[in-house]
């Protein structure tokens, strides 16, 4: 049976410099501050990655990032995981059929195209958890 793996984590941050400093000092993570065109996201490298694929070299290890905290949407301001899928449109249908709610990206109900990364969409599972799905560019 094919299983889609967790490949990324995300957490909200009210102050991107402060959160980057904390995780760098506490755990030695490397941070990359992305611009406004990428949602002011802070990429967190928590494990060594393959230079060619940019994927973790250590089996089971994942990297992550911090998104800008949005007080206008308090229900979605929690840590979450991102699951890699082969076909994001098919995965969106499966989420809906299983009882979840696809939130979509900038265009409601449609995945966002993250340059050099892939197609991304978030959803709410049956327990109220926000989770992300990613169809990586390499897949």
C-alpha positions as CSV (number, residue, x, y, z in Angstrom):
1,X,0.0,0.0,0.0
2,X,1.4,3.4,-1.0
3,X,1.6,6.0,1.8
4,X,2.2,9.7,1.4
5,X,5.0,10.9,3.7
6,X,5.2,13.9,6.0
7,X,7.9,16.0,4.4
8,X,7.7,19.4,6.1
9,X,6.4,21.2,9.2
10,X,5.0,24.7,9.6
11,X,4.5,26.9,12.6
12,X,3.1,30.5,12.9
13,X,5.5,33.3,14.0
14,X,4.6,36.8,15.2
15,X,8.2,37.9,14.9
16,X,10.3,36.2,12.2
17,X,13.6,37.4,13.4
18,X,12.9,36.4,17.0
19,X,11.7,32.9,16.0
20,X,14.7,32.4,13.7
21,X,17.1,33.5,16.5
22,X,15.4,31.1,19.0
23,X,15.5,28.0,16.9
24,X,19.1,28.7,15.7
25,X,20.3,29.2,19.3
26,X,18.3,26.4,20.8
27,X,18.7,23.7,18.1
28,X,21.3,24.9,15.6
29,X,18.8,25.1,12.8
30,X,19.7,27.2,9.7
31,X,17.2,29.9,8.7
32,X,16.5,31.5,5.4
33,X,14.3,34.6,5.4
34,X,12.2,34.7,2.2
35,X,10.8,37.9,0.8
36,X,7.2,39.2,0.7
37,X,6.7,37.5,-2.7
38,X,7.0,34.2,-0.8
39,X,4.8,35.4,2.1
40,X,7.7,36.5,4.3
41,X,8.2,32.8,5.0
42,X,11.2,31.6,7.1
43,X,12.6,28.3,5.9
44,X,14.1,26.2,8.6
45,X,16.8,23.6,7.7
46,X,16.8,21.1,10.6
47,X,18.9,18.4,8.9
48,X,21.5,18.1,6.2
49,X,20.0,18.1,2.7
50,X,21.2,16.7,-0.6
51,X,22.5,19.6,-2.7
52,X,20.9,18.4,-5.9
53,X,17.4,17.5,-4.6
54,X,17.3,19.8,-1.5
55,X,15.7,16.8,0.4
56,X,17.0,15.6,3.7
57,X,19.8,13.0,3.6
58,X,18.7,11.3,6.8
59,X,15.7,9.0,6.3
60,X,12.7,10.2,8.2
61,X,14.1,13.7,8.9
62,X,12.1,16.7,7.7
63,X,12.7,20.5,7.4
64,X,10.1,23.1,7.9
65,X,9.3,26.8,8.1
66,X,7.5,29.6,9.8
67,X,4.6,31.5,8.3
68,X,3.5,34.9,9.4
69,X,1.0,34.9,12.2
70,X,-2.4,36.2,11.1
71,X,-4.6,37.4,14.0
72,X,-7.6,37.7,11.6
73,X,-7.7,33.9,11.3
74,X,-6.9,32.6,14.8
75,X,-8.2,29.1,14.1
76,X,-5.4,28.4,11.6
77,X,-2.5,29.7,13.6
78,X,-1.2,26.4,14.9
79,X,1.7,24.1,14.0
80,X,1.0,21.7,11.2
81,X,2.6,19.1,8.9
82,X,2.9,19.0,5.1
83,X,2.2,15.7,3.3
84,X,3.8,15.0,-0.1
85,X,1.4,13.7,-2.7
86,X,1.9,12.5,-6.3
87,X,-1.2,14.4,-7.7
88,X,-2.5,17.3,-5.6
89,X,-5.9,17.5,-7.5
90,X,-6.5,13.8,-6.8
91,X,-5.4,14.2,-3.2
92,X,-7.8,17.1,-2.8
93,X,-10.7,14.9,-4.0
94,X,-9.7,12.2,-1.5
95,X,-9.6,14.7,1.4
96,X,-13.1,15.9,0.6
97,X,-14.4,12.3,0.2
98,X,-12.9,11.4,3.6
99,X,-14.7,14.3,5.3
100,X,-12.0,17.0,5.2
101,X,-12.3,20.6,4.0
102,X,-9.9,21.9,1.4
103,X,-9.0,25.5,2.2
104,X,-7.0,26.3,-1.0
105,X,-4.4,28.9,-1.4
106,X,-4.6,32.4,-2.8
107,X,-7.3,31.2,-5.1
108,X,-9.9,29.5,-2.9
109,X,-10.1,25.8,-3.5
110,X,-7.0,25.8,-5.9
111,X,-3.4,25.0,-5.0
112,X,-0.7,27.6,-4.9
113,X,2.2,27.2,-7.2
114,X,5.3,27.8,-5.1
115,X,8.2,28.5,-7.5
116,X,10.9,25.8,-7.4
117,X,8.9,23.8,-4.7
118,X,5.6,22.6,-6.2
119,X,1.9,22.9,-5.8
120,X,0.6,23.5,-2.2
121,X,-2.8,23.5,-0.6
122,X,-4.0,23.3,3.0
123,X,-7.0,21.5,4.4
124,X,-8.8,20.9,7.7
125,X,-9.1,17.3,8.7
126,X,-12.1,15.8,10.5
127,X,-10.6,16.8,13.9
128,X,-10.1,20.5,13.0
129,X,-6.4,20.3,12.4
130,X,-4.9,22.4,9.6
131,X,-2.6,20.2,7.4
132,X,-0.8,21.0,4.2
133,X,-0.3,18.9,1.0
134,X,2.5,19.4,-1.5
135,X,3.0,18.0,-5.0
136,X,6.7,18.6,-5.2
137,X,8.1,19.9,-8.4
138,X,10.4,16.8,-8.7
139,X,7.5,14.3,-8.6
